[in-house]
């Protein structure tokens, strides 16, 4: 089970592992925002890989991590298999 909130180092290790070997899923809400902001899935992957962890907040029963570059922001939450 994931112990959240994650530190910057833990977040970076986990997100890079997911990007390399796992599955990144996009919610309907995320896809709507991507369309509004003219972002692609690859844009989101690039932000998650190279962006800076801006902050994390507990919202709607899960931790949400905001990652940003100079021009883009992506919010990610990890699915807990026990939920």
matplotlib code that plots the C-alpha trace (Angstrom):
import matplotlib.pyplot as plt

x = [0.0, 1.2, 2.0, 0.9, 1.7, 4.9, 8.1, 9.5, 12.0, 9.4, 7.0, 9.7, 10.7, 7.1, 6.0, 9.1, 8.6, 4.9, 5.9, 8.5, 6.9, 3.3, 0.1, -0.9, -4.7, -6.5, -9.8, -12.7, -12.0, -8.4, -9.2, -11.6, -8.9, -6.3, -8.7, -9.3, -5.6, -4.6, -2.4, -1.6, -1.0, 2.7, 2.7, 1.4, 4.0, 6.7, 5.5, 5.4, 8.8, 10.7, 8.5, 8.8, 6.6, 4.7, 2.6, 0.3, -3.2, -5.7, -8.9, -11.9, -10.4, -7.0, -3.7, -3.3, 0.2, 0.7, 3.6, 4.6, 7.0, 7.3, 4.2, 2.2, 0.6, -0.5, -2.3, -1.9, -3.4, -2.3, -4.9, -4.7, -5.6, -7.2, -9.8]
y = [0.0, 3.5, 5.8, 9.2, 12.0, 11.1, 13.1, 14.7, 11.9, 9.2, 10.9, 11.2, 7.5, 6.3, 8.5, 7.6, 3.9, 4.2, 6.2, 3.6, 0.3, 0.9, 2.3, 6.0, 6.5, 9.7, 10.5, 12.0, 15.3, 15.2, 14.7, 17.6, 19.9, 18.6, 19.5, 23.0, 23.6, 21.9, 19.4, 15.9, 12.7, 13.1, 16.7, 15.3, 12.5, 15.0, 17.3, 14.4, 13.2, 16.5, 18.9, 20.1, 18.8, 22.0, 20.8, 18.1, 18.4, 16.0, 16.4, 14.1, 11.4, 11.2, 12.9, 15.0, 16.0, 19.1, 19.0, 22.0, 23.2, 26.8, 26.6, 23.5, 22.1, 18.5, 17.1, 13.4, 11.0, 7.4, 4.7, 2.5, -1.0, -1.5, 1.3]
z = [0.0, -0.9, 2.1, 1.0, 0.7, -1.1, -0.8, -3.9, -4.3, -3.8, -6.2, -8.9, -8.5, -8.7, -11.6, -13.7, -13.0, -14.1, -17.2, -18.2, -17.2, -16.0, -17.3, -17.2, -17.4, -18.2, -16.6, -18.5, -16.6, -17.6, -21.2, -21.2, -19.6, -22.2, -25.0, -23.6, -23.2, -26.4, -24.6, -25.9, -23.8, -24.8, -23.4, -20.1, -20.0, -20.7, -17.9, -15.5, -16.5, -16.4, -14.5, -11.0, -8.2, -7.3, -4.4, -3.2, -1.7, -0.3, -2.2, -2.8, -0.7, -2.6, -2.7, -5.9, -7.0, -9.2, -11.6, -13.7, -16.3, -17.4, -19.6, -18.5, -15.3, -14.8, -11.8, -11.0, -8.4, -7.9, -7.8, -4.7, -5.6, -2.2, -2.8]

ax = plt.figure().add_subplot(projection="3d")
ax.plot(x, y, z, "-o")
ax.set_aspect("equal")
plt.show()
